[in-house]
Amino acid sequence: MNTIYKTRQLTEGAIMAVITAVVALLGTFIPLINTLTVMVITAPIIFVIVRNNISTGVLSSIVAAFLVGVIAGPIASLFFYIQFMFLAIVYGYLFTKKSSVATFLTAGTVVSVTATILLFLLVMVTGQISFEEQKAVFNEAMERTIIQYEESGVFDDLESQGYSKEDIRVMLDEMIKFVINIIPTIIVIASALTAILNFIFARLLLRKFDHKVPNFPKFTEWRLPWNFIWGFIAAWAVLLFGDVISSPVILIIGQNVLIAYGAAFFIMGLSTMAYVFKNAEISPIARVAFVFLIFFLFQSIVIITAFIGLLDLLLDTRKKIAERKEGKK
């Protein structure tokens, strides 16, 4: 019986290793489906760990990396393992321990951020990215944009508004610097998204095979803990302190944390509005009007939505709506 069990372990591990490698290679050679492969790539290894044990899952992940290396090369294999297999092993372990959703997403985000930083360091060490070359690419893109503006007549309109060619160049340069400065926030947000999508798909797969998985709250029930606000206040303090002492490094740190908080508040604002639309008495005309507002005032709506998320954190508006609804009953 023990021999049969071990044979099943090895068979499942081998099959899932092949599936993982195929998914990774598809994402590598067909960029159009890369987003889809990122969502599902950890699921086979997680499945092996939950169905068998963590050692079988680790072995399966190593075999998958070996298969990727045979076709795509050792560097691609190493990058693949760091980016996805560490996350798969951590998630597999957490599923066996029946951890909470919050634990999954926190651990997943930390692992994904750490993996991204390791990959960045490896890219620097292996010399695959030259910062001078990237700077040249940015400058070339800026020059192309300016030429396109000139050819399309955009400059004529801008000049009538008081903007010169040099002003446009400065604005584009500032925009590029801003994007570079918020790269840490982009990494955190992308890592959190990767963690969420992989958790959701792995959870769906395990449920199909009748494995117990943690309950994922409905979007209308997503909430942040109240003490989350202290980080927001601290970020503002850091930003103001950096401005007072004119420290670019401190300013960038404060800016990154505030943008990350803004993204979190925006998601909570969407959750709050979804809850309100579902539970509050809002007329159909008001719902249609809101949809039109999203199209015509998108930038303003984003800011308003983030502010709603902040208010919900401070005032717990959804709880008040629920209590009022219960009172009417």
C-alpha positions as a printed Julia matrix, in Angstrom:
329×3 Matrix{Float64}:
   0.0    0.0     0.0
   2.85   2.34    0.86
   4.51   1.55   -2.47
   1.28   2.39   -4.34
   1.04   5.7    -2.44
   4.64   6.63   -3.3
   4.05   5.71   -6.93
   1.0    7.99   -7.0
   3.05  10.77   -5.42
   5.77  10.5    -8.04
   3.28  10.24  -10.9
   1.31  13.29   -9.8
   4.51  15.22   -9.14
   5.88  14.39  -12.6
   2.63  15.29  -14.39
   2.3   18.59  -12.54
   5.96  19.41  -13.2
   5.38  18.98  -16.93
   2.17  21.08  -16.82
   3.99  23.84  -14.89
   6.88  23.85  -17.36
   4.52  23.99  -20.35
   2.59  26.91  -18.85
   5.86  28.75  -18.11
   7.17  28.21  -21.65
   3.88  29.31  -23.2
   4.06  32.52  -21.21
   7.69  33.01  -22.28
   7.26  32.44  -26.01
   3.7   33.8   -26.45
   3.65  37.21  -24.72
  -0.08  37.71  -25.45
  -1.0   35.01  -22.91
   1.66  35.9   -20.36
  -0.86  37.54  -18.01
  -2.97  34.38  -18.01
   0.0   32.1   -17.32
   1.1   34.27  -14.38
  -2.33  33.67  -12.81
  -2.22  29.85  -13.04
   1.45  28.9   -12.99
   1.7   28.12   -9.25
  -1.48  26.02   -9.1
  -0.03  22.62  -10.21
   2.74  22.7    -7.57
   0.28  23.84   -4.89
  -1.97  20.95   -5.91
   0.92  18.45   -5.51
   1.78  19.78   -2.03
  -1.82  19.67   -0.79
  -2.49  16.22   -2.27
   0.81  14.71   -1.11
   3.38  16.65    0.91
   5.73  19.59    0.66
   8.79  17.51   -0.25
   7.01  16.08   -3.31
   5.98  19.62   -4.28
   9.55  20.93   -3.97
  10.86  18.03   -6.06
   8.16  18.68   -8.67
   9.07  22.38   -8.81
  12.74  21.53   -9.36
  11.84  19.17  -12.21
   9.66  21.9   -13.75
  12.55  24.37  -13.54
  14.87  21.79  -15.15
  12.45  21.34  -18.07
  12.2   25.1   -18.53
  15.99  25.32  -18.5
  16.36  22.63  -21.18
  14.29  24.68  -23.64
  14.68  28.3   -22.52
  18.13  28.19  -20.91
  19.49  28.16  -17.35
  18.97  31.89  -16.7
  15.29  31.64  -17.66
  15.0   28.57  -15.46
  16.49  30.37  -12.46
  14.28  33.41  -12.97
  11.21  31.19  -13.33
  11.95  29.37  -10.07
  12.56  32.52   -8.06
   9.54  34.35   -9.47
   6.93  31.6    -9.17
   8.05  28.42   -7.43
   8.87  30.02   -4.07
   5.32  31.43   -4.06
   3.88  28.03   -5.01
   5.72  26.28   -2.17
   4.67  28.89    0.41
   1.04  28.75   -0.73
   1.06  24.95   -0.75
   2.33  24.94    2.82
  -0.29  27.5     3.92
  -3.09  25.45    2.33
  -1.98  22.38    4.3
  -2.04  24.48    7.48
  -5.51  25.86    6.65
  -4.3   29.44    7.07
  -6.54  32.5     6.8
  -6.99  34.56    3.62
  -5.15  37.48    5.24
  -2.16  35.22    5.95
  -2.15  34.0     2.35
  -2.21  37.46    0.83
   0.31  38.94    3.26
   2.77  36.06    2.82
   2.16  35.99   -0.94
   2.86  39.69   -1.32
   6.04  39.48    0.8
   7.3   36.48   -1.2
   6.49  38.15   -4.53
   8.18  41.42   -3.55
  11.26  39.55   -2.29
  11.4   37.5    -5.5
  11.16  40.66   -7.62
  14.03  42.29   -5.69
  16.15  39.13   -6.07
  15.45  39.07   -9.8
  16.39  42.73  -10.09
  19.7   42.06   -8.3
  20.37  39.05  -10.53
  19.69  41.12  -13.64
  22.19  43.71  -12.42
  24.81  41.06  -11.59
  24.42  39.25  -14.91
  24.56  42.57  -16.77
  21.33  42.0   -18.66
  20.23  45.57  -18.0
  22.42  48.61  -18.43
  21.05  51.72  -16.77
  22.8   53.88  -19.34
  21.09  51.97  -22.12
  17.71  52.32  -20.39
  18.3   56.04  -19.98
  19.12  56.29  -23.68
  15.9   54.43  -24.5
  13.87  56.86  -22.37
  15.53  59.85  -24.05
  14.92  58.39  -27.49
  11.25  57.8   -26.64
  10.97  61.38  -25.45
  12.46  62.7   -28.7
  10.08  60.54  -30.75
   7.13  61.9   -28.76
   8.21  65.48  -29.38
   8.61  64.8   -33.12
   5.14  63.2   -33.24
   3.7   66.26  -31.47
   5.33  68.51  -34.07
   4.15  66.45  -37.04
   0.57  66.13  -35.75
   0.23  69.85  -35.04
  -0.13  69.36  -31.28
   2.6   71.95  -30.71
   0.52  74.62  -32.42
  -2.28  74.06  -29.93
   0.14  73.92  -26.99
   1.91  77.1   -28.09
  -1.43  78.9   -28.2
  -1.82  77.83  -24.55
   1.62  79.21  -23.66
   3.7   75.98  -23.82
   7.0   75.84  -25.71
   8.94  72.87  -27.07
  11.26  73.1   -24.08
   8.29  73.1   -21.69
   7.04  69.84  -23.24
  10.5   68.34  -22.93
  10.64  69.28  -19.24
   7.17  67.83  -18.59
   8.07  64.53  -20.27
  11.34  64.4   -18.35
   9.49  65.0   -15.07
   6.98  62.3   -15.96
   9.77  59.78  -16.58
  11.46  60.71  -13.28
   8.13  60.3   -11.46
   7.61  56.8   -12.89
  11.16  55.82  -11.9
  10.62  57.18   -8.38
   7.46  55.14   -7.81
   8.93  51.84   -9.05
   8.89  50.43   -5.45
   5.13  51.07   -5.25
   4.59  49.53   -8.69
   6.5   46.42   -7.53
   4.4   46.11   -4.35
   1.09  46.58   -6.17
   2.05  44.13   -8.94
   3.24  41.61   -6.35
   0.01  41.91   -4.35
  -2.0   41.42   -7.55
   0.07  38.34   -8.45
  -0.46  36.92   -4.95
  -4.23  37.5    -5.09
  -4.71  36.01   -8.58
  -2.61  32.93   -7.82
  -4.45  32.36   -4.54
  -7.85  32.67   -6.22
  -7.02  30.22   -9.01
  -5.34  27.68   -6.69
  -8.35  27.89   -4.36
 -10.74  27.21   -7.26
  -8.66  24.23   -8.41
  -8.51  22.68   -4.93
 -12.26  23.16   -4.42
 -12.88  21.24   -7.65
 -11.12  18.29   -6.02
 -13.08  18.69   -2.74
 -10.2   20.02   -0.68
 -11.03  22.37    2.18
  -9.98  25.93    1.38
 -10.36  29.21    3.32
 -13.48  31.24    2.59
 -12.72  34.18    0.34
 -14.82  37.2     1.39
 -17.14  38.8    -1.13
 -15.82  42.0    -2.67
 -18.46  44.01   -0.81
 -17.03  42.68    2.48
 -13.39  43.59    1.89
 -12.15  45.73    4.78
  -8.92  47.07    6.18
  -8.14  47.04    9.93
  -8.68  50.43   11.61
  -5.02  50.73   12.67
  -4.08  50.76    8.96
  -4.66  54.53    9.14
  -1.53  55.08   11.25
   0.72  54.11    8.35
  -1.07  56.68    6.19
  -0.51  59.38    8.8
   3.15  58.35    9.18
   3.62  58.53    5.39
   2.31  62.12    5.34
   4.66  62.97    8.21
   7.62  61.47    6.32
   6.68  63.4     3.17
   6.39  66.71    5.06
   9.66  66.04    6.91
  11.43  65.32    3.63
  10.08  68.56    2.19
  11.23  70.56    5.25
  14.8   69.21    5.16
  14.83  69.05    1.31
  15.77  65.36    1.22
  14.91  63.7    -2.14
  15.3   60.21   -0.67
  12.84  60.82    2.18
  10.44  62.54   -0.22
  10.5   59.52   -2.53
   9.89  57.15    0.41
   6.91  59.17    1.61
   5.59  59.51   -1.94
   5.76  55.75   -2.55
   3.99  54.87    0.69
   1.23  57.42    0.02
   0.65  56.11   -3.5
   0.45  52.53   -2.15
  -2.07  53.71    0.45
  -3.98  55.53   -2.27
  -4.26  52.3    -4.26
  -5.48  50.44   -1.15
  -8.05  53.14   -0.37
  -9.22  53.1    -4.0
  -9.93  49.35   -3.8
 -11.7   49.8    -0.45
 -13.69  52.67   -1.98
 -14.82  50.41   -4.82
 -15.78  47.77   -2.25
 -17.73  50.34   -0.23
 -19.58  51.65   -3.29
 -20.4   48.1    -4.38
 -21.82  47.48   -0.89
 -23.87  50.69   -1.02
 -25.26  49.9    -4.48
 -26.18  46.44   -3.29
 -27.74  47.31    0.06
 -28.8   50.96    0.08
 -31.97  52.27   -1.54
 -30.61  53.97   -4.66
 -32.86  54.77   -7.61
 -32.06  53.3   -11.06
 -31.58  56.84  -12.43
 -28.87  57.54   -9.83
 -27.11  54.28  -10.78
 -27.12  55.17  -14.48
 -25.94  58.71  -13.69
 -23.02  57.31  -11.7
 -21.95  55.11  -14.64
 -21.92  58.19  -16.92
 -19.88  60.1   -14.35
 -17.23  57.36  -14.4
 -16.77  57.83  -18.15
 -16.74  61.63  -18.19
 -14.95  62.35  -14.92
 -12.68  59.31  -14.59
  -9.74  61.06  -12.91
 -11.99  62.81  -10.4
 -13.91  59.58   -9.75
 -10.65  57.78   -8.89
  -9.8   60.43   -6.29
 -13.36  60.43   -4.9
 -13.36  56.62   -4.71
 -10.09  56.61   -2.75
 -11.55  59.24   -0.4
 -14.64  57.06    0.12
 -12.33  54.17    1.04
 -10.58  56.39    3.58
 -13.9   57.52    5.07
 -15.09  53.92    5.34
 -11.94  53.07    7.27
 -12.48  55.99    9.66
 -16.29  55.9    10.02
 -17.14  52.26    9.18
 -19.94  53.41    6.89
 -20.87  49.89    5.82
 -21.56  48.91    9.42
 -23.84  51.95    9.81
 -25.74  51.04    6.62
 -26.15  47.45    7.85
 -27.4   48.64   11.25
 -29.89  51.03    9.63
 -31.1   48.25    7.37
 -31.56  45.92   10.35
 -33.41  48.69   12.23
 -35.93  49.05    9.41
 -36.66  45.34    9.58
